[in-house]
């Protein structure tokens, strides 16, 4: 079945674009606003509304497949593609990409995704956000054209099997780490709370005492308020390099001592620490530091798991971190990888290497990108998947949870009908 048209519409995401360089430079808060002038090219303010582009592929029989182009919250930072604004990129899609896709057969996702990934404009690859949204639409097009769910297309083409069980959902709190944690406990989130520990003095503590106190509070909060005595969520704290900031990025002994202590405080719950250090200099330095700390924890028999994030943005990065055991788990930040075909391959590669795959993303996505990511996860079975978009907990959790359970119900019904 052929693609006969491509239509775009401008959209909003579930969060904001934030100028990370300006924030790291000390920009202050005023409610939801940041105070001061932006420093990253393309930003009109340090915080501005997140934007998306819905790409709709019209098929011969009138069905419409769609995906949402979206970029991460901290766009334009850390080597990422520039700020993604709808008014700038809709003309690009209509001029350069539409003529290449109209007339194509929607018969094989992998080949269409590879074709799309190879498109260049003036010698440059398409913006990661465009590849992200286009690949979602292509997956949906193949699914609709062949009468399958998107997860079934992924499973068939990549040699997987669609899961009959839900993938653990990881919820993120943003700065509202107390009341949002309560929401997570009520909803029974399998992994929580992210916590946004991105400042030493205010959130980690000069001796790490504030994070230790928060973990103790969260442990007691779960035990006192859980509605099921068998509810044992994983605690996952993103510390944005702050542990390395107080102990030294290569002081594995001191960092491991502190992390071991956090693990004991968290018991009876399992603890994960994302981004223990942030080596601003380069990927190799980050990889060596994280691999060294991982090895030190393993040598001690510590059951706290480290999660790679910084400098681990592309499929190539993820393979490198996995090969070098830089972390026990790797965050696969879906928009940064471009096409979702890369997310699929990243999850499968991590599993082959015995490294935990966390299919993540950003709060700055849309309901549609979150739904398509659920289909990829249900076929590839990562350790956990991020609830997205937004930072309000309820909305992102609902979108991911409901899509996951629709898939499970339909898949079981199909299996039952086949006998």
PyMOL commands that set and color helices and strands:
alter all, ss='L'
color gray80, all
select helices_A, chain A and resi 20-24+86-101+109-117+128-146+150-158+179-187+200-204+209-225+242-247+252-266+283-300+315-323+334-337+340-352+367-380+394-418
alter helices_A, ss='H'
color red, helices_A
select strands_A, chain A and resi 3-18+28-30+33-35+47-59+64-69+120-121+124-125+168-170+191-194+234-238+271-274+305-308+329-332+356-359+384-386
alter strands_A, ss='S'
color yellow, strands_A
deselect
rebuild
show_as cartoon
